[in-house]
Amino acid sequence: MDAGTDCAMGAEATITESDFLGMDAVVKQRPPKTYRLPELDHHIRSSRTRNEARIMHEARAAGVRTPCIYDIDLKECSITMERMDGRMVKDVLDSEPERAEEVCRRVGETIARLHSARICHGDLTTSNMILMDDGEVCLIDLSMGCTRAETEDIGVDVRLMERAFTSAHVELEDAFSVLMDAYYSNVPDAKSVKRKVEEIRNRGRYT
């Protein structure tokens, strides 16, 4: 969803550049799945569209940068939203490793703000984060997220981020430590979250 994206297709949605009342925009649409019964398919797609829009709204209310929503069409299962002119955090880390610690600190603070509001993202990869020109980190694709998150949900979010980051950025171990330090310095009850993440990590080792 960065400035260079004309159209992209994921597992369940397409992203297309557009405009809305003269403003640069993108449209995220969930196309029909022919292997599902039509009524069930539309119910699933519209529910996920509504859920994603609600999470984005609540995240923005909590002070987390997400795209501004311009329009929601539940019949077409689409969200028209602000086009974020920035660079994917993954691309910044890959091309400018000297900036890694600075960028990761911002990422950690952003995720802490999200979790402090009891909101989980569900897919915290550096491909779902946009570094804006002002240095702020914008979170995108919250379709797998949830609100009113419990410590278990938050621990899973952190653990999935840990696995995704260390897989995508093998050489940036020190920067990831900076990210986690910034996160735990800003999230409430950091000790409980740390214990939960370690518990989840251990489950993976022994299952």
C-alpha positions in Angstrom: 0.0 0.0 0.0 3.0 2.3 -0.4 3.3 4.9 -3.1 4.5 2.5 -5.7 1.6 0.1 -5.6 -0.9 0.1 -8.5 -2.6 -3.1 -7.7 -1.9 -6.0 -5.4 -3.6 -9.3 -4.7 -3.3 -11.2 -1.5 -4.9 -14.4 -0.2 -8.3 -12.9 0.4 -8.2 -9.3 -1.0 -7.2 -7.1 -3.8 -5.7 -3.6 -3.4 -6.3 -1.1 -6.2 -5.3 2.5 -6.4 -8.1 5.0 -6.8 -9.2 8.4 -5.7 -12.0 9.6 -3.4 -13.4 13.1 -3.9 -10.1 14.2 -5.3 -8.0 12.5 -2.6 -5.5 9.7 -3.3 -7.0 6.5 -2.1 -6.8 2.7 -2.3 -9.7 0.2 -2.4 -9.3 -3.0 -0.6 -11.9 -5.5 -1.8 -12.6 -9.1 -0.8 -13.7 -10.9 -4.0 -16.1 -13.9 -3.9 -14.8 -17.4 -3.2 -16.5 -19.8 -5.6 -15.9 -22.8 -3.4 -18.3 -21.4 -0.7 -22.1 -21.2 -0.9 -22.9 -17.7 -2.1 -24.9 -16.6 1.0 -22.2 -17.9 3.4 -19.4 -16.4 1.3 -21.0 -13.0 1.3 -21.6 -13.2 5.1 -18.0 -14.1 5.7 -16.6 -11.4 3.5 -18.8 -8.6 4.7 -18.2 -9.6 8.4 -14.4 -9.5 7.8 -14.7 -6.2 6.0 -16.8 -4.7 8.9 -14.4 -6.1 11.5 -11.3 -4.7 9.8 -12.9 -1.2 9.5 -13.8 -1.3 13.2 -10.3 -2.3 14.3 -8.8 0.4 12.2 -11.1 3.0 13.7 -10.4 1.9 17.2 -6.6 1.9 16.6 -6.8 5.4 15.3 -8.8 6.5 18.3 -6.0 5.0 20.5 -3.4 7.2 18.7 -2.0 4.5 16.3 -1.5 5.6 12.7 -3.7 3.7 10.3 -5.2 4.8 7.0 -8.2 7.0 7.3 -11.3 5.2 6.0 -13.3 7.1 3.4 -16.0 4.7 2.5 -17.2 1.1 3.3 -19.3 -0.9 0.9 -20.6 -4.1 2.6 -22.4 -5.2 -0.6 -19.1 -5.2 -2.5 -17.1 -6.1 0.6 -14.7 -3.2 0.1 -13.0 -0.4 2.1 -11.9 2.8 0.4 -9.1 4.3 2.4 -6.4 6.8 2.5 -3.3 6.0 0.4 -0.3 6.1 2.7 2.6 7.7 0.9 5.6 6.1 2.7 7.9 3.1 2.4 7.2 -0.4 3.6 9.3 -0.9 6.8 10.6 -4.2 5.3 12.0 -2.3 2.3 13.6 0.4 4.6 15.3 -2.3 6.8 16.5 -4.2 3.7 17.9 -1.3 1.9 19.1 1.0 4.8 20.3 -1.3 7.6 22.0 1.7 9.2 18.6 3.0 10.1 17.4 -0.2 11.5 17.6 0.6 15.2 15.9 4.0 14.8 13.1 2.5 12.7 12.7 -0.5 15.1 12.4 1.7 18.1 9.5 3.5 16.4 7.9 0.1 15.5 8.2 -1.0 19.1 6.5 2.1 20.4 3.7 1.9 17.9 2.9 -1.7 18.8 3.0 -0.9 22.5 0.4 1.8 21.8 -1.8 -0.6 20.0 -1.5 -3.3 22.7 -2.1 -0.7 25.4 -5.5 -0.2 23.9 -6.1 -4.0 24.0 -6.0 -4.2 20.3 -4.1 -7.0 18.4 -3.0 -6.7 14.8 -2.9 -10.4 14.0 -0.2 -10.2 11.3 2.6 -8.0 12.6 5.1 -8.3 9.8 7.3 -5.5 8.5 5.4 -5.8 5.2 2.3 -4.5 7.1 4.0 -1.4 8.4 4.6 1.8 6.5 7.3 4.3 7.5 5.9 7.7 6.8 7.9 10.7 5.8 7.5 12.2 9.3 9.0 9.1 10.8 5.7 7.8 12.1 4.9 4.1 11.6 1.5 3.3 10.0 0.0 -0.1 10.5 -2.0 -1.6 7.6 -4.0 -4.8 7.0 -5.6 -5.3 10.4 -8.0 -7.9 9.0 -6.8 -10.6 11.3 -6.8 -8.5 14.4 -9.1 -8.2 17.4 -10.2 -5.8 20.1 -10.7 -6.3 23.8 -7.6 -8.5 23.7 -6.5 -10.6 26.6 -2.9 -11.2 27.6 -2.9 -14.4 25.7 -3.9 -12.6 22.5 -1.2 -10.0 23.0 1.4 -12.7 23.7 0.5 -14.5 20.5 0.7 -11.2 18.6 4.2 -10.5 20.0 5.3 -14.1 19.3 4.1 -14.0 15.7 5.9 -10.7 15.2 9.1 -12.2 16.7 9.0 -15.1 14.4 8.2 -13.0 11.3 10.9 -10.5 12.0 13.7 -12.9 12.8 12.8 -14.8 9.6 12.7 -11.8 7.3 15.6 -9.9 8.8 18.2 -12.4 9.9 21.0 -9.9 10.2 19.2 -7.4 12.3 19.2 -9.2 15.7 20.4 -6.1 17.6 17.7 -3.9 16.0 15.1 -6.4 17.0 16.3 -6.2 20.6 15.9 -2.4 20.4 12.3 -2.9 19.1 11.4 -5.2 22.0 13.1 -2.9 24.5 11.0 0.0 23.2 7.9 -2.2 23.3 8.3 -3.4 26.8 9.2 0.1 28.1 5.8 1.4 26.8 3.3 -1.4 27.3 1.4 -1.8 30.6 2.2 -4.8 32.7 5.3 -5.7 30.7 6.2 -8.5 33.0 3.0 -10.4 32.4 3.4 -10.0 28.6 7.0 -11.3 28.8 5.9 -14.3 30.8 3.1 -15.0 28.3 5.4 -14.7 25.3 7.9 -17.1 26.9 5.1 -19.5 27.7 3.9 -19.5 24.1 7.5 -19.9 22.9 7.9 -22.9 25.1 4.7 -24.4 23.8 6.2 -24.4 20.4 9.3 -26.2 21.6 7.5 -29.0 23.2 4.6 -29.7 20.8 
